[in-house]
Amino acid sequence: MVLERRSFGLSVVGNKLQATGGVDGGPISSVEVFTEDGWRMEVLLEMRATKFQHCSVAIGTWLYTIGGIVGGNSFDDESNLVEAFDTSLL
């Protein structure tokens, strides 16, 4: 991966892995995509808020991130935030 991350979401969309959010020293909002060429940051999929310990689900070309710890770094920041990204636009 480009960033060392833990507590991130991981989903398969088509033939690509999508790693969403997580923690790298602090919570992060970036998304990385893995293809046969390796990992790359995907700025068009950047989440609105930092997010970790969340659920990541792919349905068709859509990638959804659900809940988790959003915008902070404690369990006081748990959220039901859902974000959707149409990966076919990349």
Legacy VTK file of the C-alpha trace (Angstrom):
# vtk DataFile Version 3.0
C-alpha trace
ASCII
DATASET POLYDATA
POINTS 90 float
0.000 0.000 0.000
1.003 3.612 -0.464
0.163 4.366 3.187
0.626 2.005 6.082
-2.931 1.694 7.392
-4.839 -0.389 9.900
-8.553 -0.638 10.804
-9.460 0.138 7.176
-12.236 -1.166 4.943
-11.434 -3.455 2.011
-13.736 -4.290 -0.893
-13.464 -5.705 -4.401
-15.025 -3.663 -7.210
-14.655 -5.393 -10.567
-11.032 -6.527 -10.702
-9.753 -3.904 -8.241
-9.275 -3.858 -4.483
-10.373 -0.667 -2.717
-8.838 0.137 0.693
-10.822 2.886 2.451
-9.850 5.039 5.414
-8.142 3.539 8.411
-5.457 4.791 10.743
-1.860 5.787 9.916
-0.659 7.654 13.005
-4.122 9.274 13.021
-7.419 8.665 11.215
-7.332 9.101 7.425
-9.907 9.676 4.688
-8.000 8.508 1.625
-8.812 5.573 -0.639
-6.248 3.359 -2.342
-6.886 1.129 -5.340
-4.960 -2.053 -6.151
-4.696 -3.271 -9.747
-2.207 -5.472 -11.553
0.106 -2.425 -11.581
0.113 -2.170 -7.757
-1.378 0.256 -5.221
-2.221 3.910 -6.017
-4.058 6.691 -4.222
-7.429 7.545 -5.796
-8.146 11.201 -5.054
-11.570 11.065 -6.741
-12.718 8.617 -4.029
-11.503 10.691 -1.053
-14.040 10.375 1.769
-15.675 13.488 3.294
-14.386 12.646 6.771
-11.684 10.520 8.316
-13.082 7.062 8.959
-11.862 3.811 10.502
-13.315 0.601 11.915
-16.089 0.959 9.347
-17.789 -1.368 6.902
-16.898 -1.204 3.218
-19.237 -2.863 0.677
-19.252 -3.044 -3.116
-22.475 -3.434 -5.104
-21.877 -3.388 -8.837
-19.585 -0.453 -9.564
-20.638 1.377 -6.391
-18.463 1.414 -3.269
-20.162 2.164 0.058
-18.557 2.989 3.403
-20.822 2.613 6.421
-20.489 3.696 10.039
-17.261 3.405 11.957
-15.412 6.050 13.877
-15.764 9.241 11.873
-13.995 12.578 12.203
-12.126 11.706 15.374
-10.205 8.995 17.099
-12.319 7.722 19.989
-15.429 5.609 20.371
-17.260 8.856 21.227
-17.035 9.594 17.486
-18.985 6.525 16.293
-21.235 7.321 13.369
-23.908 5.921 11.072
-22.556 7.970 8.137
-22.946 6.253 4.745
-20.963 7.406 1.736
-21.358 6.091 -1.827
-18.846 6.334 -4.674
-19.506 5.388 -8.296
-16.187 3.853 -9.295
-17.244 3.590 -12.953
-16.561 7.335 -13.245
-12.820 6.813 -12.666
LINES 1 91
90 0 1 2 3 4 5 6 7 8 9 10 11 12 13 14 15 16 17 18 19 20 21 22 23 24 25 26 27 28 29 30 31 32 33 34 35 36 37 38 39 40 41 42 43 44 45 46 47 48 49 50 51 52 53 54 55 56 57 58 59 60 61 62 63 64 65 66 67 68 69 70 71 72 73 74 75 76 77 78 79 80 81 82 83 84 85 86 87 88 89
